[in-house]
Structure formats: C-alpha cells, structure tokens
Amino acid sequence: MSAVRAPALLVVAGGGDRLGTPHRARATAIAAHLPRAETLVVDDLTHAMPLEDPVLTARIISEFVTRHRLSESAG
C-alpha cells in the first residue's frame, strides 16, 4: 500500500464503535500505510452511511475530490 501516491479518503462511521466494531483502529492501520491518507470519523452513522445520509456522504466525497483534483498527467 505504501506505493500508492494518490490521495485516499478513509471515512469511518462513528456509530459502529458503539457496537464494538474496530473501524477506527482498522482505518488508522490502513492510513499508516497510505502516505496521503485522510481519515474522517462521522459520528452518529454506521457502515450503512451512504444509505443513512446520502447527502452527507456525497458532500464528504465531493469536498475530498475538489481538494485533490487529478492533474491531466495523472491519466
């Protein structure tokens, strides 16, 4: 994974932590291997975030893509 140079967004649903799942720890471990990773924890939602709040999910992705536009040379 450390060879990946593209920006990566790891979105973690904070609601899963209340259920005892290790989402934050897993995202932290993955982010440690991705040089340009950003991790965002969204409280009050679960892993079904795109179904629970599709507008918020779209906004998060849109903002990330806007900040990290691909250059024409990226192909």
C-alpha positions as a printed Julia matrix, in Angstrom:
75×3 Matrix{Float64}:
   0.0    0.0     0.0
   2.85   2.41    0.65
   3.44   2.62   -3.12
   0.05   4.3    -3.57
   0.73   8.02   -4.0
  -2.81   9.14   -4.76
  -4.81  10.84   -2.02
  -7.04   8.4    -0.16
 -10.08   9.12    1.96
 -10.95   6.76    4.79
 -14.41   7.51    6.13
 -15.24   5.82    9.41
 -18.76   5.72   10.76
 -18.59   6.57   14.44
 -21.81   4.7    15.17
 -20.05   1.41   14.56
 -17.76   1.98   17.53
 -20.72   1.91   19.86
 -21.47  -1.57   18.55
 -17.98  -2.77   19.44
 -16.53  -2.86   15.94
 -12.9   -1.82   15.36
 -13.47   0.56   12.44
 -11.3    3.39   13.77
  -8.4    1.06   14.56
  -8.63  -0.5    11.1
  -8.72   2.91    9.41
  -5.72   4.02   11.46
  -3.78   0.91   10.45
  -4.61   1.41    6.76
  -3.81   5.12    6.9
  -0.38   4.34    8.33
   0.48   2.65    5.01
  -1.0    5.27    2.68
   1.23   8.34    2.51
  -1.57  10.73    1.52
  -4.45   9.28    3.52
  -7.05  11.38    5.27
  -9.3    9.81    7.88
 -12.67  11.28    8.75
 -14.88   9.96   11.55
 -18.57  10.71   11.08
 -20.44  10.34   14.36
 -23.99   9.02   14.64
 -23.84   6.95   11.44
 -22.95   3.31   10.82
 -21.28   1.44    7.97
 -24.53   1.99    6.05
 -23.68   5.7     5.91
 -24.49   6.1     2.16
 -28.0    4.81    2.87
 -28.44   6.62    6.18
 -27.32  10.04    4.94
 -26.62  10.06    1.19
 -26.4   13.86    1.06
 -23.69  13.99    3.73
 -21.82  11.11    2.08
 -21.9   12.87   -1.29
 -20.73  16.13    0.28
 -17.79  14.43    2.02
 -16.68  12.77   -1.22
 -17.23  15.91   -3.28
 -15.16  18.05   -0.9
 -12.34  15.49   -0.94
 -12.31  15.25   -4.73
 -12.39  19.04   -5.03
  -9.34  19.37   -2.77
  -7.45  16.66   -4.64
  -8.13  17.22   -8.31
  -6.33  14.89  -10.69
  -3.8   16.53  -12.91
  -4.04  15.91  -16.62
  -0.77  13.99  -16.45
  -2.25  11.54  -13.93
  -4.06   9.86  -16.8
